[in-house]
Amino acid sequence: MEKNDLILISSTILFLLLVFIMLIKAPAYTGKVIEINNLDDALNNLDELKDGYNTKADGLPGFISRIFGNEVMRIEIMRRNGSVEEIDLKTVAGKAVKVDDVNESCTMEINTNEDTFDKILSSENQLDVFRKSLDKKEISYKALKFKTKLKVGTIRTILRVRSWFW
């Protein structure tokens, strides 16, 4: 083997080891992130929803801010009666800075239904229910800009690898 091949193999092994260590050390947040229990309460208290999330954002696992930080998201929630609620959300450095009337081009679309939304909000372990809802495809998200597509693709790969160990 040539020296360049050995360097490449060593670098790859080191990178994979670092990613594995990072995944093992990722904290498992449990508990309620948001103290609102259903969609109607959330829609009537958007600022409270934003503030509640921001007070706990620093304690959340890093993948949340890596996926949803620095984005302008359009969240579409299909109601039980067939109507659709749309909420625009702007995040900076993992914190929600503006809810509704964002007036900026969206970088990501998130879709779910009222039952899933309510199930997450009413849970005592909201992140676990959120993660399971993503796994079951009850929540879908689509990147709309190239940078966001690249970020989301990388995070999806890391989360898939992490799921092999948990």
Backbone as CSV, one residue per row, in Angstrom:
resi,resn,N_x,N_y,N_z,CA_x,CA_y,CA_z,C_x,C_y,C_z
1,MET,0.832,-1.185,0.000,0.000,0.000,0.000,0.872,1.242,0.000
2,GLU,0.388,2.226,-0.700,1.135,3.472,-0.755,0.799,4.335,0.456
3,LYS,1.680,5.291,0.683,1.530,6.177,1.832,0.217,6.969,1.767
4,ASN,-0.170,7.450,0.581,-1.409,8.220,0.420,-2.631,7.374,0.752
5,ASP,-2.603,6.086,0.374,-3.717,5.195,0.698,-3.842,5.005,2.199
6,LEU,-2.724,4.844,2.883,-2.735,4.675,4.337,-3.263,5.921,5.038
7,ILE,-2.873,7.077,4.548,-3.350,8.333,5.124,-4.859,8.453,4.934
8,LEU,-5.354,8.111,3.751,-6.789,8.182,3.467,-7.561,7.214,4.361
9,ILE,-7.092,5.996,4.482,-7.763,5.001,5.325,-7.747,5.449,6.782
10,SER,-6.605,5.920,7.262,-6.496,6.385,8.649,-7.424,7.566,8.916
11,SER,-7.488,8.484,7.986,-8.358,9.656,8.137,-9.828,9.241,8.182
12,THR,-10.197,8.306,7.329,-11.575,7.835,7.291,-11.949,7.147,8.599
13,ILE,-11.065,6.284,9.093,-11.324,5.592,10.354,-11.434,6.594,11.502
14,LEU,-10.566,7.583,11.542,-10.607,8.601,12.590,-11.913,9.393,12.521
15,PHE,-12.329,9.770,11.317,-13.575,10.507,11.147,-14.761,9.682,11.644
16,LEU,-14.847,8.414,11.252,-15.947,7.559,11.686,-15.943,7.364,13.199
17,LEU,-14.771,7.243,13.784,-14.656,7.107,15.228,-15.160,8.359,15.936
18,LEU,-14.800,9.528,15.429,-15.256,10.787,16.022,-16.777,10.937,15.913
19,VAL,-17.342,10.571,14.762,-18.791,10.639,14.590,-19.473,9.691,15.572
20,PHE,-18.931,8.477,15.712,-19.500,7.498,16.637,-19.458,8.014,18.075
21,ILE,-18.343,8.591,18.472,-18.218,9.145,19.830,-19.212,10.283,20.032
22,MET,-19.353,11.137,19.017,-20.304,12.246,19.101,-21.727,11.713,19.274
23,LEU,-22.065,10.644,18.579,-23.408,10.086,18.675,-23.648,9.437,20.029
24,ILE,-22.646,8.790,20.577,-22.794,8.160,21.885,-23.000,9.211,22.962
25,LYS,-22.285,10.311,22.869,-22.353,11.345,23.891,-23.562,12.260,23.743
26,ALA,-24.344,12.108,22.674,-25.500,12.974,22.474,-26.486,12.773,23.617
27,PRO,-26.862,13.860,24.311,-27.752,13.715,25.452,-29.150,13.303,25.016
28,ALA,-29.790,12.524,25.823,-31.167,12.132,25.563,-32.057,13.033,26.416
29,TYR,-32.686,13.986,25.798,-33.569,14.912,26.515,-34.898,14.211,26.749
30,THR,-35.379,14.283,27.945,-36.710,13.768,28.240,-37.510,14.874,28.891
31,GLY,-38.796,14.764,28.759,-39.664,15.757,29.367,-40.363,16.602,28.331
32,LYS,-41.091,17.567,28.822,-41.842,18.461,27.949,-40.959,19.638,27.544
33,VAL,-40.928,19.892,26.261,-40.221,21.055,25.733,-41.187,22.233,25.717
34,ILE,-42.420,21.948,25.373,-43.452,22.971,25.240,-44.615,22.598,26.162
35,GLU,-45.103,23.566,26.920,-46.153,23.304,27.907,-47.564,23.492,27.364
36,ILE,-47.722,23.524,26.067,-49.042,23.632,25.432,-49.430,22.225,24.982
37,ASN,-50.707,21.859,25.122,-51.100,20.464,24.920,-51.838,20.126,23.632
38,ASN,-52.273,21.127,22.835,-52.968,20.776,21.595,-52.849,21.906,20.577
39,LEU,-53.260,21.603,19.367,-53.112,22.537,18.251,-53.873,23.835,18.481
40,ASP,-55.095,23.756,18.968,-55.878,24.983,19.177,-55.190,25.916,20.173
41,ASP,-54.689,25.348,21.279,-53.962,26.168,22.252,-52.697,26.756,21.633
42,ALA,-52.014,25.967,20.814,-50.783,26.445,20.167,-51.082,27.619,19.234
43,LEU,-52.123,27.489,18.417,-52.468,28.551,17.470,-52.898,29.832,18.173
44,ASN,-53.510,29.688,19.344,-53.956,30.863,20.100,-52.856,31.471,20.958
45,ASN,-51.718,30.785,21.072,-50.632,31.253,21.937,-49.279,31.094,21.244
46,LEU,-49.147,31.588,20.022,-47.918,31.382,19.257,-46.690,31.991,19.941
47,ASP,-46.844,33.166,20.534,-45.697,33.772,21.216,-45.292,32.966,22.446
48,GLU,-46.273,32.463,23.185,-45.981,31.613,24.346,-45.294,30.314,23.893
49,LEU,-45.748,29.773,22.777,-45.147,28.576,22.205,-43.679,28.831,21.864
50,LYS,-43.417,29.959,21.213,-42.051,30.347,20.842,-41.187,30.534,22.080
51,ASP,-41.682,31.270,23.053,-40.911,31.539,24.274,-40.648,30.255,25.067
52,GLY,-41.660,29.382,25.138,-41.492,28.117,25.848,-40.422,27.246,25.211
53,TYR,-40.432,27.191,23.891,-39.404,26.425,23.181,-38.022,27.025,23.439
54,ASN,-37.905,28.341,23.338,-36.600,28.994,23.484,-35.989,28.814,24.870
55,THR,-36.825,28.729,25.901,-36.279,28.558,27.252,-35.616,27.196,27.425
56,LYS,-36.024,26.212,26.623,-35.453,24.868,26.747,-34.562,24.480,25.577
57,ALA,-34.408,25.353,24.601,-33.678,25.023,23.376,-32.225,24.637,23.627
58,ASP,-31.564,25.276,24.577,-30.154,24.971,24.826,-29.947,23.566,25.384
59,GLY,-30.969,22.997,26.007,-30.846,21.663,26.577,-31.244,20.545,25.631
60,LEU,-31.686,20.898,24.428,-32.126,19.893,23.467,-30.939,19.247,22.765
61,PRO,-31.118,18.024,22.273,-30.034,17.372,21.520,-29.624,18.224,20.327
62,GLY,-28.357,18.144,19.980,-27.802,18.967,18.912,-28.453,18.776,17.558
63,PHE,-29.013,17.571,17.284,-29.587,17.358,15.958,-30.783,18.266,15.703
64,ILE,-31.468,18.709,16.764,-32.624,19.589,16.583,-32.170,20.912,15.975
65,SER,-31.152,21.530,16.577,-30.701,22.818,16.036,-29.956,22.635,14.716
66,ARG,-29.340,21.468,14.520,-28.659,21.242,13.237,-29.650,21.106,12.096
67,ILE,-30.791,20.485,12.358,-31.794,20.345,11.304,-32.616,21.612,11.167
68,PHE,-33.101,22.131,12.287,-34.098,23.194,12.247,-33.567,24.566,12.632
69,GLY,-32.279,24.709,12.915,-31.706,26.011,13.237,-31.436,26.794,11.964
70,ASN,-31.524,28.100,12.012,-31.241,28.982,10.870,-32.087,28.643,9.641
71,GLU,-33.362,28.511,9.846,-34.279,28.174,8.758,-35.504,29.077,8.801
72,VAL,-36.180,29.153,7.679,-37.509,29.751,7.596,-38.423,28.618,7.153
73,MET,-39.269,28.165,8.068,-40.076,26.971,7.828,-41.546,27.309,7.668
74,ARG,-42.163,26.610,6.769,-43.620,26.647,6.660,-44.106,25.309,7.190
75,ILE,-44.870,25.363,8.262,-45.399,24.159,8.893,-46.871,24.049,8.503
76,GLU,-47.217,22.959,7.840,-48.597,22.725,7.416,-49.172,21.571,8.226
77,ILE,-50.287,21.829,8.882,-50.920,20.828,9.734,-52.329,20.571,9.209
78,MET,-52.572,19.332,8.790,-53.894,18.942,8.303,-54.805,18.696,9.513
79,ARG,-55.870,19.479,9.581,-56.820,19.352,10.690,-57.725,18.140,10.464
80,ARG,-58.368,17.717,11.527,-59.271,16.561,11.450,-60.429,16.821,10.479
81,ASN,-60.836,18.080,10.337,-61.955,18.417,9.453,-61.518,18.617,7.996
82,GLY,-60.224,18.416,7.702,-59.727,18.523,6.332,-59.101,19.869,5.988
83,SER,-59.305,20.880,6.816,-58.674,22.177,6.549,-57.189,22.111,6.923
84,VAL,-56.429,23.073,6.448,-54.987,23.095,6.693,-54.613,24.376,7.419
85,GLU,-53.872,24.216,8.508,-53.315,25.362,9.236,-51.867,25.535,8.784
86,GLU,-51.481,26.768,8.507,-50.099,27.063,8.127,-49.484,27.992,9.168
87,ILE,-48.301,27.619,9.619,-47.556,28.442,10.571,-46.182,28.657,9.971
88,ASP,-45.750,29.897,9.881,-44.390,30.202,9.441,-43.535,30.409,10.672
89,LEU,-42.327,29.875,10.633,-41.420,29.955,11.773,-40.019,30.252,11.269
90,LYS,-39.405,31.262,11.860,-38.014,31.594,11.536,-37.153,31.265,12.744
91,THR,-36.066,30.536,12.506,-35.138,30.196,13.580,-33.749,30.738,13.255
92,VAL,-33.044,31.129,14.298,-31.655,31.578,14.187,-30.885,30.896,15.313
93,ALA,-29.832,30.188,14.954,-28.987,29.480,15.923,-29.812,28.574,16.838
94,GLY,-30.820,27.919,16.255,-31.621,26.973,17.011,-32.722,27.583,17.848
95,LYS,-32.854,28.898,17.841,-33.900,29.582,18.622,-34.974,30.111,17.673
96,ALA,-36.219,30.022,18.109,-37.324,30.579,17.340,-37.320,32.091,17.530
97,VAL,-37.220,32.839,16.441,-37.171,34.297,16.562,-38.442,34.971,16.064
98,LYS,-39.192,34.272,15.204,-40.419,34.877,14.704,-41.384,33.766,14.306
99,VAL,-42.641,33.940,14.713,-43.685,32.983,14.380,-44.782,33.723,13.637
100,ASP,-45.195,33.161,12.498,-46.219,33.741,11.634,-45.747,35.077,11.055
101,ASP,-46.291,35.434,9.922,-45.949,36.676,9.229,-44.443,36.876,9.085
102,VAL,-43.733,35.817,8.707,-42.282,35.895,8.566,-41.908,36.697,7.319
103,ASN,-42.693,36.588,6.274,-42.472,37.339,5.035,-41.092,37.133,4.433
104,GLU,-40.594,35.929,4.506,-39.331,35.578,3.861,-39.541,34.289,3.098
105,SER,-38.683,34.055,2.139,-38.739,32.832,1.357,-38.440,31.630,2.253
106,CYS,-39.308,30.642,2.216,-39.131,29.457,3.055,-37.962,28.609,2.566
107,THR,-37.239,28.025,3.516,-36.137,27.124,3.191,-36.520,25.674,3.453
108,MET,-37.651,25.462,4.168,-38.061,24.112,4.519,-39.580,24.066,4.707
109,GLU,-40.178,22.954,4.281,-41.593,22.706,4.530,-41.716,21.498,5.445
110,ILE,-42.606,21.607,6.426,-42.863,20.509,7.351,-44.355,20.222,7.293
111,ASN,-44.706,18.944,7.158,-46.113,18.553,7.071,-46.426,17.484,8.096
112,THR,-47.583,17.642,8.727,-48.078,16.630,9.657,-49.592,16.786,9.749
113,ASN,-50.192,16.041,10.661,-51.634,16.164,10.869,-51.910,16.528,12.328
114,GLU,-53.138,16.912,12.588,-53.514,17.384,13.923,-53.329,16.313,14.992
115,ASP,-53.651,15.062,14.670,-53.491,13.986,15.655,-52.034,13.835,16.076
116,THR,-51.122,13.856,15.115,-49.693,13.734,15.426,-49.215,14.937,16.230
117,PHE,-49.616,16.132,15.816,-49.240,17.361,16.516,-49.702,17.313,17.974
118,ASP,-50.968,16.929,18.175,-51.512,16.845,19.536,-50.827,15.742,20.342
119,LYS,-50.520,14.624,19.693,-49.845,13.520,20.381,-48.481,13.966,20.903
120,ILE,-47.753,14.738,20.101,-46.442,15.237,20.528,-46.602,16.217,21.686
121,LEU,-47.495,17.191,21.527,-47.658,18.218,22.556,-48.146,17.656,23.888
122,SER,-49.010,16.657,23.853,-49.559,16.125,25.097,-48.643,15.096,25.760
123,SER,-47.581,14.703,25.089,-46.672,13.698,25.635,-45.785,14.270,26.739
124,GLU,-45.415,13.416,27.671,-44.455,13.801,28.710,-43.023,13.698,28.197
125,ASN,-42.828,13.050,27.062,-41.508,12.946,26.442,-41.655,13.343,24.974
126,GLN,-41.769,14.647,24.743,-42.104,15.170,23.429,-41.070,14.834,22.354
127,LEU,-39.790,14.883,22.687,-38.777,14.594,21.667,-38.812,13.141,21.227
128,ASP,-39.068,12.234,22.141,-39.150,10.826,21.778,-40.341,10.590,20.854
129,VAL,-41.475,11.188,21.169,-42.660,11.049,20.322,-42.411,11.720,18.970
130,PHE,-41.728,12.872,18.967,-41.368,13.553,17.721,-40.489,12.649,16.852
131,ARG,-39.447,12.059,17.460,-38.535,11.179,16.721,-39.277,9.970,16.153
132,LYS,-40.147,9.362,16.966,-40.915,8.210,16.501,-41.881,8.605,15.385
133,SER,-42.459,9.793,15.476,-43.356,10.275,14.421,-42.597,10.505,13.120
134,LEU,-41.365,10.983,13.219,-40.526,11.113,12.025,-40.246,9.735,11.420
135,ASP,-39.895,8.780,12.288,-39.596,7.424,11.820,-40.799,6.794,11.126
136,LYS,-42.006,7.044,11.645,-43.232,6.469,11.090,-43.750,7.268,9.890
137,LYS,-43.039,8.322,9.536,-43.430,9.193,8.417,-44.740,9.932,8.696
138,GLU,-45.062,10.132,9.978,-46.224,10.936,10.347,-45.895,12.421,10.245
139,ILE,-44.612,12.722,10.202,-44.113,14.070,9.972,-43.161,13.972,8.793
140,SER,-43.344,14.853,7.837,-42.398,14.887,6.720,-41.807,16.286,6.643
141,TYR,-40.572,16.350,6.187,-39.958,17.653,5.989,-39.182,17.627,4.688
142,LYS,-39.220,18.775,4.024,-38.612,18.883,2.701,-37.787,20.160,2.649
143,ALA,-36.532,20.005,2.312,-35.657,21.172,2.146,-35.955,21.818,0.798
144,LEU,-35.996,23.134,0.772,-36.334,23.857,-0.450,-35.146,24.588,-1.070
145,LYS,-34.070,24.760,-0.338,-32.880,25.459,-0.832,-31.702,24.485,-0.820
146,PHE,-30.721,24.714,-1.682,-29.606,23.786,-1.820,-28.869,23.564,-0.505
147,LYS,-28.541,24.629,0.193,-27.792,24.501,1.455,-28.588,23.678,2.471
148,THR,-29.887,23.915,2.534,-30.735,23.163,3.450,-30.825,21.704,3.025
149,LYS,-30.907,21.444,1.719,-30.942,20.060,1.228,-29.671,19.319,1.620
150,LEU,-28.538,19.978,1.484,-27.267,19.370,1.846,-27.226,19.065,3.344
151,LYS,-27.643,20.014,4.162,-27.646,19.844,5.614,-28.590,18.719,6.022
152,VAL,-29.798,18.721,5.488,-30.792,17.713,5.850,-30.324,16.322,5.417
153,GLY,-29.732,16.213,4.244,-29.221,14.920,3.787,-28.141,14.377,4.698
154,THR,-27.243,15.243,5.135,-26.174,14.825,6.046,-26.741,14.392,7.388
155,ILE,-27.655,15.164,7.941,-28.254,14.832,9.234,-29.041,13.534,9.139
156,ARG,-29.786,13.332,8.051,-30.545,12.077,7.885,-29.600,10.877,7.901
157,THR,-28.461,11.010,7.237,-27.489,9.918,7.215,-26.949,9.644,8.614
158,ILE,-26.604,10.695,9.336,-26.072,10.524,10.697,-27.127,9.898,11.604
159,LEU,-28.374,10.351,11.512,-29.430,9.778,12.344,-29.697,8.322,11.982
160,ARG,-29.589,7.985,10.696,-29.762,6.597,10.284,-28.667,5.719,10.882
161,VAL,-27.417,6.199,10.840,-26.306,5.445,11.425,-26.509,5.319,12.928
162,ARG,-26.929,6.409,13.559,-27.159,6.372,15.011,-28.235,5.351,15.369
163,SER,-29.267,5.228,14.540,-30.352,4.290,14.838,-29.889,2.840,14.823
164,TRP,-28.789,2.553,14.175,-28.245,1.191,14.168,-27.770,0.778,15.554
165,PHE,-27.449,1.757,16.394,-26.878,1.478,17.703,-27.880,1.667,18.838
166,TRP,-29.075,2.236,18.531,-30.072,2.470,19.591,-31.390,1.873,19.206
